[in-house]
Amino acid sequence: MKKPYLILRLRPRAAAALFAAAALLVCTVFCCQPLAREASVPAGGGTVYLTFDDGPSAVTAEILEVLEEYQVPATFFVIGKSAEEHPELLQQIHQAGHRIGVHAYTHDYSLLYSSEAAFWDEAEACAEIIESVTGETPTLLRFPGGSGNTVCRVASGDGGLMQRLTQGCAGRGYVYHDWNVDPGDNLGYTLDAYTLAQRVVEGCRGKDSAVVLMHDSASASTGPEALRSIIPQLIEMGYSFSTLDRLEQPPHQTLAG
């Protein structure tokens, strides 16, 4: 005759203790593991800073509609020449409570990076247009190509120009901002909305402060559609949104040698 299972031969009190230990082990293994979704959310919730370069254009108006729909703030780094052509869009950005920063007047690398004086001439021309339309003096600045770009050295033949420009910001009343999430929506071809959205979401994942580089130039036509996917996904992941004037430590690129 087969022997009874060990558990049946234990006294009732010992059997109960064994069952309790087994239950605790199962709970530890299966119940106490963090969910995958929770693992992607920064502790305490992270902040996303949506930024849009190279506008304003017709795309800007569409982006403003989406931002208003979701009540999300953003920062716009504008091109002075485009702002001159579309002052009503610049005014709409301002009236909606978003922040406006200086990008350049032309975004022509060969011109604006031809010398230190040339860059600041373009920056100040852009700032004057912003102030004339909105009544506010801009304090945010983003270098075309970012502070670590190499086109500056090529255009000027001056390897130290970019360093001098970054060092000169504070004395002129500017805080310069780069980015740490770049979905590549302005690489000479139109990126489909799905790919753009996924690149932004994955780029933000795990970051406490995610500064997203997007564009509102006419060529970045899929941005508004992508935002309708980006914003709900990031909210679902536990993120909030803010503007760059509230970011204490802006991400800066490594200066090109």
Buried (B, 14 or more C-beta within 10 A) or exposed (E): EEEEEEEEEEEEEEBEEEEEEEEEEEEEEEEEEEEEEEEBBBEEEBBBBBBBBBBBBEBBBBBBEBBEEEEBBBBBBBBBBBBBEBBEBBBBBBEEEBBBBBBBBBBBBEBBBBBBEBBBBBBBBBBBBBEEBBEEEBBBBBBBBBBBBEBBBEBBEBEEBBBEBBEBBEEEEBBBBBBBBBBEBBEEEEBEBEBBBBBBBEBBBEBEBBBBBBBBBBBBBBBBBBBEBBBEBBBEBBBEBBBBEEBEEBBBBEBBE
